[in-house]
């Protein structure tokens, strides 16, 4: 499945709701991407009762010609069906995380590596 671009919200004082994007089990490997201005945050929500969601923020940066390692994030499962667990990630330094070339230049690529159940039962919201 091809990588998809996620909407980046700019919440205001009027109780603006964040766009909630469902994560697809087919996103394993080529997941999602989102624009990053250095003030961007990601809210990952796992509604699966048993499995941890695992994902990588793919680094596009280099230092002294060496690639900077990807950063792995996890969101543990809820204790019981119907409960959710959420974590907030960011902000992301553009020189470390933004892709320097390709289809998603200036964006952060996100790959999901957790179980299919955890991926399917997860949502992402991106905002700045």
VEXSEVO-237585 format. One record per atom (N, C-alpha, C, O): residue number from 1; residue in three letters; atom name; x negated, y negated, z. Coordinates in steps of 0.1 Angstrom, whole numbers, plus 5000, padded with zeros to 4 digits. Each point is the difference from the previous one (the first is absolute). Layout:
<rec NUM ala CA <X Y Z>>
...
This chain:
<rec 1 unk N <4992 5012 5000>>
<rec 1 unk CA <5008 4988 5000>>
<rec 1 unk C <4991 4988 5000>>
<rec 1 unk O <4990 5000 5006>>
<rec 2 unk N <5014 4989 4987>>
<rec 2 unk CA <4992 4988 4999>>
<rec 2 unk C <5002 4992 5013>>
<rec 2 unk O <5010 5000 5006>>
<rec 3 unk N <4979 4992 4996>>
<rec 3 unk CA <5000 4991 5012>>
<rec 3 unk C <5010 4989 4998>>
<rec 3 unk O <5002 4995 4988>>
<rec 4 unk N <5006 5002 5022>>
<rec 4 unk CA <5010 4989 4999>>
<rec 4 unk C <4996 4988 5008>>
<rec 4 unk O <4994 5001 5010>>
<rec 5 unk N <5010 4987 4985>>
<rec 5 unk CA <4998 4988 5008>>
<rec 5 unk C <5011 4997 5010>>
<rec 5 unk O <5012 5002 4996>>
<rec 6 unk N <4984 4995 5016>>
<rec 6 unk CA <5010 4997 5010>>
<rec 6 unk C <5001 4985 5002>>
<rec 6 unk O <4991 4992 4999>>
<rec 7 unk N <5022 5003 5003>>
<rec 7 unk CA <5002 4986 5002>>
<rec 7 unk C <4994 4995 5013>>
<rec 7 unk O <5001 5007 5010>>
<rec 8 unk N <4993 4982 4990>>
<rec 8 unk CA <4994 4993 5012>>
<rec 8 unk C <5010 4989 5004>>
<rec 8 unk O <5002 4991 4992>>
<rec 9 unk N <5004 5011 5020>>
<rec 9 unk CA <5009 4990 5005>>
<rec 9 unk C <4994 4989 5007>>
<rec 9 unk O <4989 5001 5006>>
<rec 10 unk N <5017 4987 4995>>
<rec 10 unk CA <4996 4989 5007>>
<rec 10 unk C <5011 4996 5010>>
<rec 10 unk O <5009 4992 4996>>
<rec 11 unk N <4992 5014 5016>>
<rec 11 unk CA <5011 4997 5009>>
<rec 11 unk C <5000 4986 5005>>
<rec 11 unk O <4989 4993 5000>>
<rec 12 unk N <5023 5002 5003>>
<rec 12 unk CA <5001 4986 5005>>
<rec 12 unk C <5007 5000 5013>>
<rec 12 unk O <5002 5010 5006>>
<rec 13 unk N <5002 4978 4998>>
<rec 13 unk CA <5007 4998 5013>>
<rec 13 unk C <5015 5004 4999>>
<rec 13 unk O <5007 5000 5010>>
<rec 14 unk N <4998 5004 4978>>
<rec 14 unk CA <5014 5004 4999>>
<rec 14 unk C <5003 5014 5001>>
<rec 14 unk O <5009 5005 4994>>
<rec 15 unk N <4983 5002 5014>>
<rec 15 unk CA <5001 5015 5002>>
<rec 15 unk C <5000 5008 4987>>
<rec 15 unk O <5009 5008 4998>>
<rec 16 unk N <4982 4988 4993>>
<rec 16 unk CA <4999 5007 4988>>
<rec 16 unk C <4996 5015 5002>>
<rec 16 unk O <4991 5003 5007>>
<rec 17 unk N <5017 5005 4986>>
<rec 17 unk CA <4997 5015 5001>>
<rec 17 unk C <4988 5004 4992>>
<rec 17 unk O <4999 4994 4989>>
<rec 18 unk N <4993 5015 5015>>
<rec 18 unk CA <4989 5005 4992>>
<rec 18 unk C <5006 5010 4990>>
<rec 18 unk O <5009 5007 5003>>
<rec 19 unk N <4985 4993 4985>>
<rec 19 unk CA <5003 5010 4990>>
<rec 19 unk C <4994 5013 5005>>
<rec 19 unk O <4988 5001 5003>>
<rec 20 unk N <5021 5009 4998>>
<rec 20 unk CA <4996 5014 5005>>
<rec 20 unk C <4999 5009 4988>>
<rec 20 unk O <5010 5002 4993>>
<rec 21 unk N <4978 5003 5004>>
<rec 21 unk CA <4998 5008 4988>>
<rec 21 unk C <4998 5015 5005>>
<rec 21 unk O <4991 5002 5008>>
<rec 22 unk N <5017 5007 4987>>
<rec 22 unk CA <4999 5014 5004>>
<rec 22 unk C <4987 5005 4993>>
<rec 22 unk O <4998 4997 4988>>
<rec 23 unk N <4995 5011 5019>>
<rec 23 unk CA <4988 5007 4995>>
<rec 23 unk C <5005 5013 4994>>
<rec 23 unk O <5007 5007 5006>>
<rec 24 unk N <4988 4996 4982>>
<rec 24 unk CA <5004 5012 4993>>
<rec 24 unk C <4989 5011 5001>>
<rec 24 unk O <4988 4997 5000>>
<rec 25 unk N <5016 5015 5002>>
<rec 25 unk CA <4991 5011 5002>>
<rec 25 unk C <4991 5002 4987>>
<rec 25 unk O <4989 5005 5001>>
<rec 26 unk N <5016 4990 4988>>
<rec 26 unk CA <4992 5001 4988>>
<rec 26 unk C <4989 4989 5000>>
<rec 26 unk O <4991 5000 4991>>
<rec 27 unk N <5009 4991 5019>>
<rec 27 unk CA <4989 4990 5001>>
<rec 27 unk C <4987 5005 5005>>
<rec 27 unk O <4990 4993 5001>>
<rec 28 unk N <5009 5020 5003>>
<rec 28 unk CA <4988 5006 5005>>
<rec 28 unk C <4989 4998 4989>>
<rec 28 unk O <5003 5004 4988>>
<rec 29 unk N <4986 4991 5015>>
<rec 29 unk CA <4989 4997 4990>>
<rec 29 unk C <5002 4986 4995>>
<rec 29 unk O <4993 4991 5005>>
<rec 30 unk N <5015 5007 4985>>
<rec 30 unk CA <5003 4986 4995>>
<rec 30 unk C <5012 4995 5007>>
<rec 30 unk O <5011 5003 4996>>
<rec 31 unk N <4987 4989 5014>>
<rec 31 unk CA <5011 4995 5008>>
<rec 31 unk C <5005 4987 4996>>
<rec 31 unk O <5007 4999 4989>>
<rec 32 unk N <4991 4991 5019>>
<rec 32 unk CA <5005 4986 4997>>
<rec 32 unk C <4989 4990 5000>>
<rec 32 unk O <4989 5003 5002>>
<rec 33 unk N <5015 4985 4994>>
<rec 33 unk CA <4990 4989 5000>>
<rec 33 unk C <5008 4987 5004>>
<rec 33 unk O <5012 4999 4998>>
<rec 34 unk N <4981 4991 5008>>
<rec 34 unk CA <5007 4988 5004>>
<rec 34 unk C <4990 4989 4999>>
<rec 34 unk O <4988 5001 5002>>
<rec 35 unk N <5017 4987 4995>>
<rec 35 unk CA <4991 4988 4999>>
<rec 35 unk C <4995 4996 5014>>
<rec 35 unk O <5007 5002 5010>>
<rec 36 unk N <4981 4993 4990>>
<rec 36 unk CA <4994 4997 5013>>
<rec 36 unk C <4993 4986 4999>>
<rec 36 unk O <4992 4998 4991>>
<rec 37 unk N <5012 4993 5018>>
<rec 37 unk CA <4994 4987 5001>>
<rec 37 unk C <4991 4998 5012>>
<rec 37 unk O <4996 4988 5003>>
<rec 38 unk N <5001 5022 5004>>
<rec 38 unk CA <4992 4999 5012>>
<rec 38 unk C <5009 4998 5013>>
<rec 38 unk O <4995 5000 5011>>
<rec 39 unk N <5018 4997 4987>>
<rec 39 unk CA <5009 4998 5011>>
<rec 39 unk C <5011 5010 4999>>
<rec 39 unk O <5011 4998 5006>>
<rec 40 unk N <4987 5013 4987>>
<rec 40 unk CA <5010 5010 4998>>
<rec 40 unk C <5000 5011 5011>>
<rec 40 unk O <4989 5004 5004>>
<rec 41 unk N <5023 5000 5000>>
<rec 41 unk CA <5002 5011 5010>>
<rec 41 unk C <5008 5011 4994>>
<rec 41 unk O <5009 4998 4991>>
<rec 42 unk N <4989 5014 5014>>
<rec 42 unk CA <5008 5012 4996>>
<rec 42 unk C <5007 5006 5012>>
<rec 42 unk O <4993 5002 5010>>
<rec 43 unk N <5020 5000 4989>>
<rec 43 unk CA <5007 5007 5011>>
<rec 43 unk C <5004 5013 4994>>
<rec 43 unk O <5007 5001 4991>>
<rec 44 unk N <4987 5010 5015>>
<rec 44 unk CA <5003 5014 4996>>
<rec 44 unk C <5009 5006 5011>>
<rec 44 unk O <4998 4999 5012>>
<rec 45 unk N <5013 5007 4983>>
<rec 45 unk CA <5010 5006 5009>>
<rec 45 unk C <5001 5015 4996>>
<rec 45 unk O <5003 5003 4989>>
<rec 46 unk N <4996 5005 5021>>
<rec 46 unk CA <5001 5015 4998>>
<rec 46 unk C <5013 5004 5008>>
<rec 46 unk O <5001 4999 5012>>
<rec 47 unk N <5009 5007 4981>>
<rec 47 unk CA <5012 5005 5006>>
<rec 47 unk C <5000 5015 5001>>
<rec 47 unk O <5010 5005 5005>>
<rec 48 unk N <4979 5001 4991>>
<rec 48 unk CA <5000 5015 5001>>
<rec 48 unk C <4998 5004 5015>>
<rec 48 unk O <4992 4994 5007>>
<rec 49 unk N <5015 5016 4997>>
<rec 49 unk CA <4999 5005 5014>>
<rec 49 unk C <4988 5008 5003>>
<rec 49 unk O <4997 5003 5012>>
<rec 50 unk N <4996 5003 4978>>
<rec 50 unk CA <4990 5009 5003>>
<rec 50 unk C <4986 4997 4994>>
<rec 50 unk O <4990 5004 5006>>
<rec 51 unk N <5009 4989 4983>>
<rec 51 unk CA <4988 4998 4993>>
<rec 51 unk C <4994 4986 5000>>
<rec 51 unk O <5008 4990 4999>>
<rec 52 unk N <4979 5009 5002>>
<rec 52 unk CA <4993 4987 5000>>
<rec 52 unk C <4999 4995 4986>>
<rec 52 unk O <4996 5008 4991>>
<rec 53 unk N <5007 4980 5006>>
<rec 53 unk CA <4997 4994 4987>>
<rec 53 unk C <4985 4995 5000>>
<rec 53 unk O <4996 4994 5009>>
<rec 54 unk N <4997 5010 4980>>
<rec 54 unk CA <4986 4996 4999>>
<rec 54 unk C <4999 4994 4986>>
<rec 54 unk O <5006 5004 4990>>
<rec 55 unk N <4986 4985 5010>>
<rec 55 unk CA <4998 4993 4987>>
<rec 55 unk C <4987 4992 5000>>
<rec 55 unk O <4994 4998 5011>>
<rec 56 unk N <5001 4999 4978>>
<rec 56 unk CA <4987 4993 4998>>
<rec 56 unk C <5002 4986 4994>>
<rec 56 unk O <5007 4999 4989>>
<rec 57 unk N <4988 4991 5016>>
<rec 57 unk CA <4999 4987 4994>>
<rec 57 unk C <4987 5001 4992>>
<rec 57 unk O <4989 5001 5005>>
<rec 58 unk N <5012 4999 4981>>
<rec 58 unk CA <4989 5002 4991>>
<rec 58 unk C <4992 4988 4999>>
<rec 58 unk O <5005 4989 4996>>
<rec 59 unk N <4982 5011 5008>>
<rec 59 unk CA <4991 4989 5000>>
<rec 59 unk C <4996 4998 4985>>
<rec 59 unk O <4996 5009 4993>>
<rec 60 unk N <5004 4978 5003>>
<rec 60 unk CA <4995 4996 4987>>
<rec 60 unk C <4987 4993 5001>>
<rec 60 unk O <4994 4996 4990>>
<rec 61 unk N <5001 5002 5022>>
<rec 61 unk CA <4988 4992 5003>>
<rec 61 unk C <4987 5008 5000>>
<rec 61 unk O <5000 5012 5001>>
<rec 62 unk N <4989 4981 4997>>
<rec 62 unk CA <4987 5005 5001>>
<rec 62 unk C <4991 4991 5008>>
<rec 62 unk O <5003 4988 5001>>
<rec 63 unk N <4987 5017 5004>>
<rec 63 unk CA <4990 4992 5007>>
<rec 63 unk C <4986 5005 4996>>
<rec 63 unk O <4998 5012 5002>>
<rec 64 unk N <4994 4980 4993>>
<rec 64 unk CA <4986 5004 4995>>
<rec 64 unk C <5001 5011 4990>>
<rec 64 unk O <4992 5009 5000>>
<rec 65 unk N <5019 4991 4992>>
<rec 65 unk CA <5002 5010 4989>>
<rec 65 unk C <5005 5013 5005>>
<rec 65 unk O <5002 5009 4992>>
<rec 66 unk N <5001 4992 5021>>
<rec 66 unk CA <5006 5012 5006>>
<rec 66 unk C <5015 4999 5002>>
<rec 66 unk O <5004 4989 5005>>
<rec 67 unk N <5004 5021 4992>>
<rec 67 unk CA <5014 4999 5002>>
<rec 67 unk C <5004 5000 5015>>
<rec 67 unk O <4994 5007 5007>>
<rec 68 unk N <5015 4985 4996>>
<rec 68 unk CA <5005 4999 5014>>
<rec 68 unk C <5010 5012 5001>>
<rec 68 unk O <5009 5001 4992>>
<rec 69 unk N <4990 5006 5019>>
<rec 69 unk CA <5009 5012 5002>>
<rec 69 unk C <5015 4995 5002>>
<rec 69 unk O <5003 4989 5005>>
<rec 70 unk N <5006 5020 4991>>
<rec 70 unk CA <5014 4998 5002>>
<rec 70 unk C <5003 5000 5015>>
<rec 70 unk O <4993 5006 5007>>
<rec 71 unk N <5018 4988 4996>>
<rec 71 unk CA <5005 5000 5014>>
<rec 71 unk C <5012 5009 5001>>
<rec 71 unk O <5010 4997 4993>>
<rec 72 unk N <4990 5013 5016>>
<rec 72 unk CA <5011 5009 5002>>
<rec 72 unk C <5009 4995 5012>>
<rec 72 unk O <4995 4996 5010>>
<rec 73 unk N <5018 5004 4987>>
<rec 73 unk CA <5010 4997 5010>>
<rec 73 unk C <5009 5011 5003>>
<rec 73 unk O <5002 5009 4991>>
<rec 74 unk N <5004 4992 5021>>
<rec 74 unk CA <5009 5011 5003>>
<rec 74 unk C <5012 4993 5008>>
<rec 74 unk O <4998 4991 5007>>
<rec 75 unk N <5013 5016 4991>>
<rec 75 unk CA <5012 4996 5008>>
<rec 75 unk C <5006 5013 5005>>
<rec 75 unk O <5004 5009 4992>>
<rec 76 unk N <4996 4993 5022>>
<rec 76 unk CA <5004 5013 5006>>
<rec 76 unk C <5015 5001 4998>>
<rec 76 unk O <5007 4991 4998>>
<rec 77 unk N <4998 5022 5003>>
<rec 77 unk CA <5014 5002 4999>>
<rec 77 unk C <5008 4995 5012>>
<rec 77 unk O <4994 4998 5011>>
<rec 78 unk N <5019 5000 4987>>
<rec 78 unk CA <5009 4997 5011>>
<rec 78 unk C <5001 5012 5009>>
<rec 78 unk O <4997 5011 4996>>
<rec 79 unk N <5008 4988 5016>>
<rec 79 unk CA <5001 5011 5009>>
<rec 79 unk C <5011 5009 4997>>
<rec 79 unk O <5000 5012 5002>>
<rec 80 unk N <5011 4983 4992>>
<rec 80 unk CA <5012 5008 4996>>
<rec 80 unk C <5006 4994 4988>>
<rec 80 unk O <4997 4989 4996>>
<rec 81 unk N <5011 5019 4998>>
<rec 81 unk CA <5007 4995 4987>>
<rec 81 unk C <5008 4987 5003>>
<rec 81 unk O <5006 4998 5011>>
<rec 82 unk N <4992 4993 4980>>
<rec 82 unk CA <5007 4987 5002>>
<rec 82 unk C <4991 4989 5006>>
<rec 82 unk O <5003 4988 5000>>
<rec 83 unk N <4986 5016 5006>>
<rec 83 unk CA <4991 4990 5006>>
<rec 83 unk C <4989 4997 4989>>
<rec 83 unk O <4997 5008 4991>>
<rec 84 unk N <4998 4980 5010>>
<rec 84 unk CA <4989 4996 4991>>
<rec 84 unk C <4988 4995 5007>>
<rec 84 unk O <5000 4996 5012>>
<rec 85 unk N <4989 5005 4981>>
<rec 85 unk CA <4987 4994 5005>>
<rec 85 unk C <4995 4991 4990>>
<rec 85 unk O <5001 5003 4988>>
<rec 86 unk N <4994 4985 5016>>
<rec 86 unk CA <4995 4990 4990>>
<rec 86 unk C <4987 4995 5005>>
<rec 86 unk O <4997 4999 5011>>
<rec 87 unk N <4995 4997 4979>>
<rec 87 unk CA <4987 4993 5003>>
<rec 87 unk C <4998 4989 4990>>
<rec 87 unk O <5005 5001 4988>>
<rec 88 unk N <4988 4989 5017>>
<rec 88 unk CA <4997 4988 4991>>
<rec 88 unk C <4985 5000 4997>>
<rec 88 unk O <4992 5002 5009>>
<rec 89 unk N <5005 4996 4978>>
<rec 89 unk CA <4986 4999 4996>>
<rec 89 unk C <4997 4987 4993>>
<rec 89 unk O <5009 4994 4993>>
<rec 90 unk N <4979 5001 5009>>
<rec 90 unk CA <4996 4988 4993>>
<rec 90 unk C <4996 4989 5010>>
<rec 90 unk O <5000 5003 5012>>
<rec 91 unk N <4996 4986 4983>>
<rec 91 unk CA <4998 4996 4986>>
<rec 91 unk C <4989 5007 4993>>
<rec 91 unk O <4991 5005 5007>>
<rec 92 unk N <5008 4994 4980>>
<rec 92 unk CA <4990 5007 4992>>
<rec 92 unk C <4991 4989 4993>>
<rec 92 unk O <5005 4992 4993>>
<rec 93 unk N <4982 5009 5010>>
<rec 93 unk CA <4991 4991 4993>>
<rec 93 unk C <5000 5004 4985>>
<rec 93 unk O <4996 5011 4996>>
<rec 94 unk N <5007 4979 4995>>
<rec 94 unk CA <5000 5003 4986>>
<rec 94 unk C <4987 5005 4994>>
<rec 94 unk O <5000 5008 4991>>
<rec 95 unk N <4989 4987 5014>>
<rec 95 unk CA <4987 5005 4995>>
<rec 95 unk C <4997 5015 5003>>
<rec 95 unk O <4992 5006 4994>>
<rec 96 unk N <5015 4999 5016>>
<rec 96 unk CA <4998 5014 5004>>
<rec 96 unk C <5011 5009 4993>>
<rec 96 unk O <4997 5011 4996>>
<rec 97 unk N <5015 4984 5004>>
<rec 97 unk CA <5011 5009 4996>>
<rec 97 unk C <5006 4998 4986>>
<rec 97 unk O <5005 5009 4993>>
<rec 98 unk N <4995 4978 5002>>
<rec 98 unk CA <5006 4998 4987>>
<rec 98 unk C <4992 5007 4988>>
<rec 98 unk O <4988 5000 5000>>
<rec 99 unk N <5019 5006 4991>>
<rec 99 unk CA <4994 5006 4989>>
<rec 99 unk C <4994 4990 4990>>
<rec 99 unk O <5007 4991 4996>>
<rec 100 unk N <4981 5011 5000>>
<rec 100 unk CA <4993 4990 4992>>
<rec 100 unk C <5003 5001 4985>>
<rec 100 unk O <4997 4991 4992>>
<rec 101 unk N <5009 5020 5004>>
<rec 101 unk CA <5003 5003 4986>>
<rec 101 unk C <5012 5010 4999>>
<rec 101 unk O <5004 5006 5010>>
<rec 102 unk N <5000 4996 4977>>
<rec 102 unk CA <5010 5010 4998>>
<rec 102 unk C <5014 4995 5000>>
<rec 102 unk O <5002 4988 5000>>
<rec 103 unk N <5008 5021 5001>>
<rec 103 unk CA <5014 4996 4999>>
<rec 103 unk C <5005 4992 5012>>
<rec 103 unk O <5009 4993 4999>>
<rec 104 unk N <4984 5009 5012>>
<rec 104 unk CA <5004 4993 5013>>
<rec 104 unk C <4990 4991 5005>>
<rec 104 unk O <4997 4999 5012>>
<rec 105 unk N <4997 4993 4979>>
<rec 105 unk CA <4990 4990 5004>>
<rec 105 unk C <5006 4990 5010>>
<rec 105 unk O <5011 4995 4998>>
<rec 106 unk N <4981 5002 5013>>
<rec 106 unk CA <5005 4991 5010>>
<rec 106 unk C <5010 5006 5009>>
<rec 106 unk O <5005 4993 5009>>
<rec 107 unk N <4997 5020 4990>>
<rec 107 unk CA <5010 5007 5009>>
<rec 107 unk C <4993 5010 5008>>
<rec 107 unk O <4989 5005 4997>>
<rec 108 unk N <5018 5000 5014>>
<rec 108 unk CA <4995 5011 5008>>
<rec 108 unk C <5007 5012 4995>>
<rec 108 unk O <5012 5001 4999>>
<rec 109 unk N <4980 5010 4999>>
<rec 109 unk CA <5006 5013 4996>>
<rec 109 unk C <5002 5008 5013>>
<rec 109 unk O <4991 5000 5009>>
<rec 110 unk N <5020 5007 4992>>
<rec 110 unk CA <5003 5008 5012>>
<rec 110 unk C <5003 5014 4995>>
<rec 110 unk O <5009 5002 4992>>
<rec 111 unk N <4984 5008 5014>>
<rec 111 unk CA <5002 5014 4996>>
<rec 111 unk C <5006 5007 5013>>
<rec 111 unk O <4995 4998 5011>>
<rec 112 unk N <5015 5011 4987>>
<rec 112 unk CA <5006 5007 5011>>
<rec 112 unk C <4994 5014 4999>>
<rec 112 unk O <4999 5007 4990>>
<rec 113 unk N <4997 4998 5022>>
<rec 113 unk CA <4993 5013 5001>>
<rec 113 unk C <5007 5009 5011>>
<rec 113 unk O <4995 5011 5002>>
<rec 114 unk N <5016 4985 5004>>
<rec 114 unk CA <5006 5008 5010>>
<rec 114 unk C <5009 5011 4993>>
<rec 114 unk O <4999 5002 4988>>
<rec 115 unk N <5008 5005 5021>>
<rec 115 unk CA <5009 5010 4995>>
<rec 115 unk C <5011 4994 4991>>
<rec 115 unk O <5004 4989 5002>>
<rec 116 unk N <5002 5019 4989>>
<rec 116 unk CA <5011 4996 4992>>
<rec 116 unk C <5012 4995 5009>>
<rec 116 unk O <5006 4990 4996>>
<rec 117 unk N <4996 5017 5015>>
<rec 117 unk CA <5011 4996 5009>>
<rec 117 unk C <4998 4986 5006>>
<rec 117 unk O <5009 4992 5000>>
<rec 118 unk N <4979 5006 5005>>
<rec 118 unk CA <4997 4987 5006>>
<rec 118 unk C <5000 4989 4989>>
<rec 118 unk O <5005 4989 5003>>
<rec 119 unk N <4990 5013 4985>>
<rec 119 unk CA <5001 4990 4990>>
<rec 119 unk C <5014 4997 4996>>
<rec 119 unk O <5004 4988 4999>>
<rec 120 unk N <5004 5022 4999>>
<rec 120 unk CA <5014 4998 4996>>
<rec 120 unk C <5008 4993 5010>>
<rec 120 unk O <5009 4992 4997>>
<rec 121 unk N <4987 5010 5016>>
<rec 121 unk CA <5008 4994 5011>>
<rec 121 unk C <4993 4987 5005>>
<rec 121 unk O <5001 4996 5012>>
<rec 122 unk N <4993 4996 4979>>
<rec 122 unk CA <4993 4988 5004>>
<rec 122 unk C <5004 4988 4991>>
<rec 122 unk O <5004 5002 4989>>
<rec 123 unk N <4994 4987 5017>>
<rec 123 unk CA <5003 4987 4993>>
<rec 123 unk C <4988 4991 5002>>
<rec 123 unk O <4993 5000 5010>>
<rec 124 unk N <5005 4991 4981>>
<rec 124 unk CA <4990 4989 5001>>
<rec 124 unk C <5006 4987 4997>>
<rec 124 unk O <5008 4998 4991>>
<rec 125 unk N <4987 4992 5017>>
<rec 125 unk CA <5004 4986 4997>>
<rec 125 unk C <4987 4992 5000>>
<rec 125 unk O <4991 5002 5009>>
<rec 126 unk N <5007 4989 4982>>
<rec 126 unk CA <4988 4992 4998>>
<rec 126 unk C <5004 4985 5001>>
<rec 126 unk O <5010 4996 4994>>
<rec 127 unk N <4983 4997 5014>>
<rec 127 unk CA <5004 4986 5002>>
<rec 127 unk C <4987 4991 5003>>
<rec 127 unk O <4990 5005 5004>>
<rec 128 unk N <5012 4982 4994>>
<rec 128 unk CA <4989 4991 5004>>
<rec 128 unk C <5007 4987 5004>>
<rec 128 unk O <4993 4990 5004>>
